[in-house]
Amino acid sequence: MDLTGAVWRKSTRSDNGGSTCVEVATNLPQVVGVRDSKDRRGPVLTFTPVAWAGFVAATRAGTLGVRQ
């Protein structure tokens, strides 16, 4: 997948010490990219925008990983 035009931003949930930093790119059509800011050339997880929105909503609600 070509992520050349990705604009990366650090997650607001990353810690300030820099040990658990995640960057997210939401500016590309059809894909959201997630990477470790300490390994910017490393692997990137990709999600559909719908799956990413579900992940973010579940995280905010505190229901991530909770079966209903």
PyMOL Python script that loads the backbone (N, CA, C, O; Angstrom):
from pymol import cmd

cmd.read_pdbstr("""\
ATOM      1  N   MET A   1       0.843  -1.175   0.000  1.00  0.00           N
ATOM      2  CA  MET A   1       0.000   0.000   0.000  1.00  0.00           C
ATOM      3  C   MET A   1       0.891   1.242   0.000  1.00  0.00           C
ATOM      4  O   MET A   1       1.855   1.324   0.760  1.00  0.00           O
ATOM      5  N   ASP A   2       0.566   2.183  -0.839  1.00  0.00           N
ATOM      6  CA  ASP A   2       1.352   3.407  -0.950  1.00  0.00           C
ATOM      7  C   ASP A   2       0.861   4.442   0.053  1.00  0.00           C
ATOM      8  O   ASP A   2      -0.256   4.948  -0.059  1.00  0.00           O
ATOM      9  N   LEU A   3       1.702   4.750   1.031  1.00  0.00           N
ATOM     10  CA  LEU A   3       1.363   5.753   2.049  1.00  0.00           C
ATOM     11  C   LEU A   3       2.235   6.999   1.901  1.00  0.00           C
ATOM     12  O   LEU A   3       2.435   7.741   2.862  1.00  0.00           O
ATOM     13  N   THR A   4       2.751   7.223   0.694  1.00  0.00           N
ATOM     14  CA  THR A   4       3.667   8.326   0.443  1.00  0.00           C
ATOM     15  C   THR A   4       3.100   9.674   0.859  1.00  0.00           C
ATOM     16  O   THR A   4       3.832  10.495   1.411  1.00  0.00           O
ATOM     17  N   GLY A   5       1.833   9.925   0.616  1.00  0.00           N
ATOM     18  CA  GLY A   5       1.227  11.216   0.930  1.00  0.00           C
ATOM     19  C   GLY A   5       0.684  11.320   2.339  1.00  0.00           C
ATOM     20  O   GLY A   5       0.013  12.298   2.670  1.00  0.00           O
ATOM     21  N   ALA A   6       0.958  10.338   3.172  1.00  0.00           N
ATOM     22  CA  ALA A   6       0.409  10.342   4.533  1.00  0.00           C
ATOM     23  C   ALA A   6       0.950  11.516   5.346  1.00  0.00           C
ATOM     24  O   ALA A   6       2.146  11.810   5.330  1.00  0.00           O
ATOM     25  N   VAL A   7       0.046  12.172   6.050  1.00  0.00           N
ATOM     26  CA  VAL A   7       0.419  13.228   6.994  1.00  0.00           C
ATOM     27  C   VAL A   7       0.230  12.630   8.378  1.00  0.00           C
ATOM     28  O   VAL A   7      -0.894  12.368   8.805  1.00  0.00           O
ATOM     29  N   TRP A   8       1.336  12.418   9.072  1.00  0.00           N
ATOM     30  CA  TRP A   8       1.324  11.737  10.361  1.00  0.00           C
ATOM     31  C   TRP A   8       1.202  12.735  11.501  1.00  0.00           C
ATOM     32  O   TRP A   8       1.813  13.804  11.474  1.00  0.00           O
ATOM     33  N   ARG A   9       0.406  12.376  12.505  1.00  0.00           N
ATOM     34  CA  ARG A   9       0.300  13.185  13.717  1.00  0.00           C
ATOM     35  C   ARG A   9       0.363  12.253  14.916  1.00  0.00           C
ATOM     36  O   ARG A   9      -0.098  11.113  14.861  1.00  0.00           O
ATOM     37  N   LYS A  10       0.933  12.751  15.986  1.00  0.00           N
ATOM     38  CA  LYS A  10       1.061  11.934  17.188  1.00  0.00           C
ATOM     39  C   LYS A  10      -0.291  11.836  17.877  1.00  0.00           C
ATOM     40  O   LYS A  10      -1.013  12.826  17.994  1.00  0.00           O
ATOM     41  N   SER A  11      -0.619  10.661  18.321  1.00  0.00           N
ATOM     42  CA  SER A  11      -1.859  10.444  19.045  1.00  0.00           C
ATOM     43  C   SER A  11      -1.867  11.248  20.333  1.00  0.00           C
ATOM     44  O   SER A  11      -0.844  11.365  21.008  1.00  0.00           O
ATOM     45  N   THR A  12      -3.008  11.792  20.668  1.00  0.00           N
ATOM     46  CA  THR A  12      -3.137  12.519  21.934  1.00  0.00           C
ATOM     47  C   THR A  12      -3.055  11.573  23.121  1.00  0.00           C
ATOM     48  O   THR A  12      -2.894  12.019  24.257  1.00  0.00           O
ATOM     49  N   ARG A  13      -3.164  10.284  22.875  1.00  0.00           N
ATOM     50  CA  ARG A  13      -3.071   9.273  23.942  1.00  0.00           C
ATOM     51  C   ARG A  13      -1.644   8.789  24.172  1.00  0.00           C
ATOM     52  O   ARG A  13      -1.406   8.002  25.088  1.00  0.00           O
ATOM     53  N   SER A  14      -0.702   9.238  23.371  1.00  0.00           N
ATOM     54  CA  SER A  14       0.687   8.850  23.572  1.00  0.00           C
ATOM     55  C   SER A  14       1.224   9.509  24.827  1.00  0.00           C
ATOM     56  O   SER A  14       0.823  10.620  25.171  1.00  0.00           O
ATOM     57  N   ASP A  15       2.129   8.827  25.510  1.00  0.00           N
ATOM     58  CA  ASP A  15       2.666   9.420  26.735  1.00  0.00           C
ATOM     59  C   ASP A  15       3.685  10.505  26.408  1.00  0.00           C
ATOM     60  O   ASP A  15       4.271  10.504  25.325  1.00  0.00           O
ATOM     61  N   ASN A  16       3.893  11.413  27.326  1.00  0.00           N
ATOM     62  CA  ASN A  16       4.802  12.527  27.109  1.00  0.00           C
ATOM     63  C   ASN A  16       6.264  12.144  27.205  1.00  0.00           C
ATOM     64  O   ASN A  16       7.127  12.892  26.746  1.00  0.00           O
ATOM     65  N   GLY A  17       6.564  10.996  27.791  1.00  0.00           N
ATOM     66  CA  GLY A  17       7.943  10.562  27.925  1.00  0.00           C
ATOM     67  C   GLY A  17       8.514   9.978  26.647  1.00  0.00           C
ATOM     68  O   GLY A  17       9.725   9.788  26.533  1.00  0.00           O
ATOM     69  N   GLY A  18       7.655   9.695  25.692  1.00  0.00           N
ATOM     70  CA  GLY A  18       8.114   9.192  24.409  1.00  0.00           C
ATOM     71  C   GLY A  18       8.265   7.689  24.324  1.00  0.00           C
ATOM     72  O   GLY A  18       8.696   7.176  23.292  1.00  0.00           O
ATOM     73  N   SER A  19       7.922   6.970  25.377  1.00  0.00           N
ATOM     74  CA  SER A  19       8.125   5.522  25.343  1.00  0.00           C
ATOM     75  C   SER A  19       6.975   4.778  24.648  1.00  0.00           C
ATOM     76  O   SER A  19       7.169   3.649  24.197  1.00  0.00           O
ATOM     77  N   THR A  20       5.816   5.367  24.556  1.00  0.00           N
ATOM     78  CA  THR A  20       4.690   4.707  23.899  1.00  0.00           C
ATOM     79  C   THR A  20       3.995   5.675  22.958  1.00  0.00           C
ATOM     80  O   THR A  20       2.848   6.061  23.185  1.00  0.00           O
ATOM     81  N   CYS A  21       4.684   6.058  21.917  1.00  0.00           N
ATOM     82  CA  CYS A  21       4.147   7.038  20.973  1.00  0.00           C
ATOM     83  C   CYS A  21       3.591   6.360  19.736  1.00  0.00           C
ATOM     84  O   CYS A  21       4.240   5.511  19.125  1.00  0.00           O
ATOM     85  N   VAL A  22       2.396   6.746  19.386  1.00  0.00           N
ATOM     86  CA  VAL A  22       1.738   6.234  18.191  1.00  0.00           C
ATOM     87  C   VAL A  22       1.404   7.423  17.301  1.00  0.00           C
ATOM     88  O   VAL A  22       0.952   8.462  17.781  1.00  0.00           O
ATOM     89  N   GLU A  23       1.629   7.262  16.006  1.00  0.00           N
ATOM     90  CA  GLU A  23       1.260   8.291  15.041  1.00  0.00           C
ATOM     91  C   GLU A  23       0.168   7.747  14.132  1.00  0.00           C
ATOM     92  O   GLU A  23       0.143   6.560  13.805  1.00  0.00           O
ATOM     93  N   VAL A  24      -0.735   8.638  13.731  1.00  0.00           N
ATOM     94  CA  VAL A  24      -1.883   8.259  12.926  1.00  0.00           C
ATOM     95  C   VAL A  24      -1.933   9.163  11.696  1.00  0.00           C
ATOM     96  O   VAL A  24      -1.692  10.367  11.786  1.00  0.00           O
ATOM     97  N   ALA A  25      -2.246   8.572  10.557  1.00  0.00           N
ATOM     98  CA  ALA A  25      -2.459   9.332   9.323  1.00  0.00           C
ATOM     99  C   ALA A  25      -3.898   9.103   8.876  1.00  0.00           C
ATOM    100  O   ALA A  25      -4.280   7.984   8.535  1.00  0.00           O
ATOM    101  N   THR A  26      -4.686  10.164   8.881  1.00  0.00           N
ATOM    102  CA  THR A  26      -6.102  10.054   8.511  1.00  0.00           C
ATOM    103  C   THR A  26      -6.440  10.841   7.248  1.00  0.00           C
ATOM    104  O   THR A  26      -7.615  10.998   6.919  1.00  0.00           O
ATOM    105  N   ASN A  27      -5.437  11.334   6.544  1.00  0.00           N
ATOM    106  CA  ASN A  27      -5.692  12.188   5.389  1.00  0.00           C
ATOM    107  C   ASN A  27      -5.807  11.440   4.053  1.00  0.00           C
ATOM    108  O   ASN A  27      -6.092  12.061   3.030  1.00  0.00           O
ATOM    109  N   LEU A  28      -5.595  10.150   4.046  1.00  0.00           N
ATOM    110  CA  LEU A  28      -5.643   9.389   2.803  1.00  0.00           C
ATOM    111  C   LEU A  28      -7.033   8.794   2.582  1.00  0.00           C
ATOM    112  O   LEU A  28      -7.692   8.381   3.536  1.00  0.00           O
ATOM    113  N   PRO A  29      -7.480   8.750   1.322  1.00  0.00           N
ATOM    114  CA  PRO A  29      -8.784   8.135   1.062  1.00  0.00           C
ATOM    115  C   PRO A  29      -8.712   6.622   1.256  1.00  0.00           C
ATOM    116  O   PRO A  29      -7.730   5.991   0.867  1.00  0.00           O
ATOM    117  N   GLN A  30      -9.716   6.060   1.837  1.00  0.00           N
ATOM    118  CA  GLN A  30      -9.871   4.610   1.977  1.00  0.00           C
ATOM    119  C   GLN A  30      -8.972   3.936   2.989  1.00  0.00           C
ATOM    120  O   GLN A  30      -9.072   2.721   3.166  1.00  0.00           O
ATOM    121  N   VAL A  31      -8.088   4.674   3.672  1.00  0.00           N
ATOM    122  CA  VAL A  31      -7.182   4.015   4.614  1.00  0.00           C
ATOM    123  C   VAL A  31      -6.759   4.967   5.734  1.00  0.00           C
ATOM    124  O   VAL A  31      -6.576   6.166   5.525  1.00  0.00           O
ATOM    125  N   VAL A  32      -6.613   4.398   6.917  1.00  0.00           N
ATOM    126  CA  VAL A  32      -6.035   5.105   8.069  1.00  0.00           C
ATOM    127  C   VAL A  32      -4.790   4.324   8.451  1.00  0.00           C
ATOM    128  O   VAL A  32      -4.849   3.108   8.632  1.00  0.00           O
ATOM    129  N   GLY A  33      -3.672   5.011   8.574  1.00  0.00           N
ATOM    130  CA  GLY A  33      -2.417   4.362   8.936  1.00  0.00           C
ATOM    131  C   GLY A  33      -2.046   4.633  10.383  1.00  0.00           C
ATOM    132  O   GLY A  33      -2.296   5.720  10.905  1.00  0.00           O
ATOM    133  N   VAL A  34      -1.452   3.648  11.021  1.00  0.00           N
ATOM    134  CA  VAL A  34      -1.002   3.770  12.412  1.00  0.00           C
ATOM    135  C   VAL A  34       0.408   3.195  12.481  1.00  0.00           C
ATOM    136  O   VAL A  34       0.664   2.096  11.990  1.00  0.00           O
ATOM    137  N   ARG A  35       1.322   3.948  13.098  1.00  0.00           N
ATOM    138  CA  ARG A  35       2.711   3.478  13.207  1.00  0.00           C
ATOM    139  C   ARG A  35       3.321   3.902  14.541  1.00  0.00           C
ATOM    140  O   ARG A  35       2.800   4.772  15.240  1.00  0.00           O
ATOM    141  N   ASP A  36       4.424   3.268  14.864  1.00  0.00           N
ATOM    142  CA  ASP A  36       5.213   3.593  16.048  1.00  0.00           C
ATOM    143  C   ASP A  36       6.109   4.771  15.690  1.00  0.00           C
ATOM    144  O   ASP A  36       6.884   4.688  14.738  1.00  0.00           O
ATOM    145  N   SER A  37       6.015   5.863  16.437  1.00  0.00           N
ATOM    146  CA  SER A  37       6.794   7.056  16.099  1.00  0.00           C
ATOM    147  C   SER A  37       8.294   6.855  16.298  1.00  0.00           C
ATOM    148  O   SER A  37       9.093   7.611  15.744  1.00  0.00           O
ATOM    149  N   LYS A  38       8.686   5.854  17.075  1.00  0.00           N
ATOM    150  CA  LYS A  38      10.105   5.591  17.284  1.00  0.00           C
ATOM    151  C   LYS A  38      10.704   4.754  16.151  1.00  0.00           C
ATOM    152  O   LYS A  38      11.925   4.638  16.045  1.00  0.00           O
ATOM    153  N   ASP A  39       9.854   4.175  15.310  1.00  0.00           N
ATOM    154  CA  ASP A  39      10.296   3.327  14.200  1.00  0.00           C
ATOM    155  C   ASP A  39       9.513   3.716  12.951  1.00  0.00           C
ATOM    156  O   ASP A  39       8.721   2.929  12.433  1.00  0.00           O
ATOM    157  N   ARG A  40       9.739   4.919  12.482  1.00  0.00           N
ATOM    158  CA  ARG A  40       8.951   5.469  11.370  1.00  0.00           C
ATOM    159  C   ARG A  40       9.131   4.718  10.057  1.00  0.00           C
ATOM    160  O   ARG A  40       8.298   4.850   9.160  1.00  0.00           O
ATOM    161  N   ARG A  41      10.185   3.946   9.924  1.00  0.00           N
ATOM    162  CA  ARG A  41      10.377   3.139   8.725  1.00  0.00           C
ATOM    163  C   ARG A  41       9.887   1.716   8.917  1.00  0.00           C
ATOM    164  O   ARG A  41       9.967   0.887   8.010  1.00  0.00           O
ATOM    165  N   GLY A  42       9.383   1.449  10.102  1.00  0.00           N
ATOM    166  CA  GLY A  42       8.897   0.112  10.422  1.00  0.00           C
ATOM    167  C   GLY A  42       7.509  -0.139   9.866  1.00  0.00           C
ATOM    168  O   GLY A  42       7.011   0.623   9.038  1.00  0.00           O
ATOM    169  N   PRO A  43       6.894  -1.207  10.325  1.00  0.00           N
ATOM    170  CA  PRO A  43       5.577  -1.582   9.799  1.00  0.00           C
ATOM    171  C   PRO A  43       4.499  -0.562  10.150  1.00  0.00           C
ATOM    172  O   PRO A  43       4.587   0.153  11.148  1.00  0.00           O
ATOM    173  N   VAL A  44       3.493  -0.522   9.308  1.00  0.00           N
ATOM    174  CA  VAL A  44       2.342   0.356   9.503  1.00  0.00           C
ATOM    175  C   VAL A  44       1.091  -0.511   9.519  1.00  0.00           C
ATOM    176  O   VAL A  44       0.896  -1.343   8.634  1.00  0.00           O
ATOM    177  N   LEU A  45       0.255  -0.319  10.513  1.00  0.00           N
ATOM    178  CA  LEU A  45      -1.056  -0.960  10.523  1.00  0.00           C
ATOM    179  C   LEU A  45      -1.991  -0.099   9.708  1.00  0.00           C
ATOM    180  O   LEU A  45      -1.930   1.128   9.793  1.00  0.00           O
ATOM    181  N   THR A  46      -2.864  -0.715   8.912  1.00  0.00           N
ATOM    182  CA  THR A  46      -3.839   0.048   8.142  1.00  0.00           C
ATOM    183  C   THR A  46      -5.248  -0.439   8.464  1.00  0.00           C
ATOM    184  O   THR A  46      -5.492  -1.624   8.688  1.00  0.00           O
ATOM    185  N   PHE A  47      -6.148   0.516   8.476  1.00  0.00           N
ATOM    186  CA  PHE A  47      -7.548   0.254   8.791  1.00  0.00           C
ATOM    187  C   PHE A  47      -8.426   0.969   7.770  1.00  0.00           C
ATOM    188  O   PHE A  47      -8.018   1.974   7.188  1.00  0.00           O
ATOM    189  N   THR A  48      -9.610   0.458   7.559  1.00  0.00           N
ATOM    190  CA  THR A  48     -10.583   1.236   6.794  1.00  0.00           C
ATOM    191  C   THR A  48     -11.047   2.376   7.703  1.00  0.00           C
ATOM    192  O   THR A  48     -10.974   2.255   8.926  1.00  0.00           O
ATOM    193  N   PRO A  49     -11.515   3.468   7.130  1.00  0.00           N
ATOM    194  CA  PRO A  49     -12.016   4.553   7.981  1.00  0.00           C
ATOM    195  C   PRO A  49     -13.148   4.106   8.920  1.00  0.00           C
ATOM    196  O   PRO A  49     -13.242   4.592  10.047  1.00  0.00           O
ATOM    197  N   VAL A  50     -13.992   3.198   8.468  1.00  0.00           N
ATOM    198  CA  VAL A  50     -15.088   2.706   9.320  1.00  0.00           C
ATOM    199  C   VAL A  50     -14.543   1.900  10.499  1.00  0.00           C
ATOM    200  O   VAL A  50     -14.994   2.070  11.631  1.00  0.00           O
ATOM    201  N   ALA A  51     -13.574   1.025  10.233  1.00  0.00           N
ATOM    202  CA  ALA A  51     -12.972   0.235  11.312  1.00  0.00           C
ATOM    203  C   ALA A  51     -12.237   1.138  12.294  1.00  0.00           C
ATOM    204  O   ALA A  51     -12.305   0.919  13.504  1.00  0.00           O
ATOM    205  N   TRP A  52     -11.539   2.145  11.791  1.00  0.00           N
ATOM    206  CA  TRP A  52     -10.822   3.079  12.665  1.00  0.00           C
ATOM    207  C   TRP A  52     -11.796   3.853  13.546  1.00  0.00           C
ATOM    208  O   TRP A  52     -11.554   4.023  14.741  1.00  0.00           O
ATOM    209  N   ALA A  53     -12.892   4.321  12.963  1.00  0.00           N
ATOM    210  CA  ALA A  53     -13.902   5.053  13.743  1.00  0.00           C
ATOM    211  C   ALA A  53     -14.474   4.168  14.843  1.00  0.00           C
ATOM    212  O   ALA A  53     -14.714   4.638  15.955  1.00  0.00           O
ATOM    213  N   GLY A  54     -14.692   2.894  14.543  1.00  0.00           N
ATOM    214  CA  GLY A  54     -15.177   1.961  15.557  1.00  0.00           C
ATOM    215  C   GLY A  54     -14.175   1.752  16.670  1.00  0.00           C
ATOM    216  O   GLY A  54     -14.541   1.700  17.845  1.00  0.00           O
ATOM    217  N   PHE A  55     -12.905   1.630  16.300  1.00  0.00           N
ATOM    218  CA  PHE A  55     -11.839   1.481  17.296  1.00  0.00           C
ATOM    219  C   PHE A  55     -11.774   2.697  18.211  1.00  0.00           C
ATOM    220  O   PHE A  55     -11.714   2.558  19.433  1.00  0.00           O
ATOM    221  N   VAL A  56     -11.785   3.886  17.620  1.00  0.00           N
ATOM    222  CA  VAL A  56     -11.716   5.119  18.405  1.00  0.00           C
ATOM    223  C   VAL A  56     -12.935   5.240  19.323  1.00  0.00           C
ATOM    224  O   VAL A  56     -12.794   5.599  20.492  1.00  0.00           O
ATOM    225  N   ALA A  57     -14.120   4.946  18.808  1.00  0.00           N
ATOM    226  CA  ALA A  57     -15.343   5.031  19.619  1.00  0.00           C
ATOM    227  C   ALA A  57     -15.294   4.051  20.786  1.00  0.00           C
ATOM    228  O   ALA A  57     -15.651   4.408  21.909  1.00  0.00           O
ATOM    229  N   ALA A  58     -14.855   2.818  20.531  1.00  0.00           N
ATOM    230  CA  ALA A  58     -14.764   1.814  21.597  1.00  0.00           C
ATOM    231  C   ALA A  58     -13.722   2.205  22.636  1.00  0.00           C
ATOM    232  O   ALA A  58     -13.912   1.976  23.831  1.00  0.00           O
ATOM    233  N   THR A  59     -12.619   2.797  22.180  1.00  0.00           N
ATOM    234  CA  THR A  59     -11.580   3.246  23.106  1.00  0.00           C
ATOM    235  C   THR A  59     -12.103   4.350  24.003  1.00  0.00           C
ATOM    236  O   THR A  59     -11.901   4.321  25.217  1.00  0.00           O
ATOM    237  N   ARG A  60     -12.773   5.319  23.412  1.00  0.00           N
ATOM    238  CA  ARG A  60     -13.331   6.433  24.192  1.00  0.00           C
ATOM    239  C   ARG A  60     -14.388   5.958  25.186  1.00  0.00           C
ATOM    240  O   ARG A  60     -14.479   6.477  26.298  1.00  0.00           O
ATOM    241  N   ALA A  61     -15.186   4.968  24.780  1.00  0.00           N
ATOM    242  CA  ALA A  61     -16.253   4.457  25.637  1.00  0.00           C
ATOM    243  C   ALA A  61     -15.732   3.479  26.692  1.00  0.00           C
ATOM    244  O   ALA A  61     -16.455   3.118  27.621  1.00  0.00           O
ATOM    245  N   GLY A  62     -14.491   3.057  26.546  1.00  0.00           N
ATOM    246  CA  GLY A  62     -13.942   2.085  27.481  1.00  0.00           C
ATOM    247  C   GLY A  62     -14.441   0.679  27.256  1.00  0.00           C
ATOM    248  O   GLY A  62     -14.389  -0.157  28.158  1.00  0.00           O
ATOM    249  N   THR A  63     -14.922   0.413  26.059  1.00  0.00           N
ATOM    250  CA  THR A  63     -15.478  -0.912  25.761  1.00  0.00           C
ATOM    251  C   THR A  63     -14.614  -1.724  24.808  1.00  0.00           C
ATOM    252  O   THR A  63     -15.048  -2.766  24.316  1.00  0.00           O
ATOM    253  N   LEU A  64     -13.419  -1.270  24.547  1.00  0.00           N
ATOM    254  CA  LEU A  64     -12.532  -1.994  23.640  1.00  0.00           C
ATOM    255  C   LEU A  64     -12.229  -3.375  24.222  1.00  0.00           C
ATOM    256  O   LEU A  64     -11.752  -3.490  25.351  1.00  0.00           O
ATOM    257  N   GLY A  65     -12.502  -4.390  23.465  1.00  0.00           N
ATOM    258  CA  GLY A  65     -12.248  -5.754  23.904  1.00  0.00           C
ATOM    259  C   GLY A  65     -13.339  -6.349  24.778  1.00  0.00           C
ATOM    260  O   GLY A  65     -13.215  -7.483  25.240  1.00  0.00           O
ATOM    261  N   VAL A  66     -14.409  -5.594  25.009  1.00  0.00           N
ATOM    262  CA  VAL A  66     -15.524  -6.078  25.822  1.00  0.00           C
ATOM    263  C   VAL A  66     -16.568  -6.656  24.892  1.00  0.00           C
ATOM    264  O   VAL A  66     -17.041  -5.985  23.974  1.00  0.00           O
ATOM    265  N   ARG A  67     -16.925  -7.906  25.134  1.00  0.00           N
ATOM    266  CA  ARG A  67     -17.962  -8.542  24.313  1.00  0.00           C
ATOM    267  C   ARG A  67     -19.321  -8.166  24.845  1.00  0.00           C
ATOM    268  O   ARG A  67     -19.564  -8.139  26.052  1.00  0.00           O
ATOM    269  N   GLN A  68     -20.194  -7.878  23.911  1.00  0.00           N
ATOM    270  CA  GLN A  68     -21.558  -7.492  24.312  1.00  0.00           C
ATOM    271  C   GLN A  68     -22.546  -8.523  23.898  1.00  0.00           C
ATOM    272  O   GLN A  68     -23.741  -8.369  24.149  1.00  0.00           O
TER     273      GLN A  68
END
""", "prot")
cmd.dss("prot")
cmd.show_as("cartoon", "prot")
cmd.util.cbc("prot")
cmd.orient("prot")
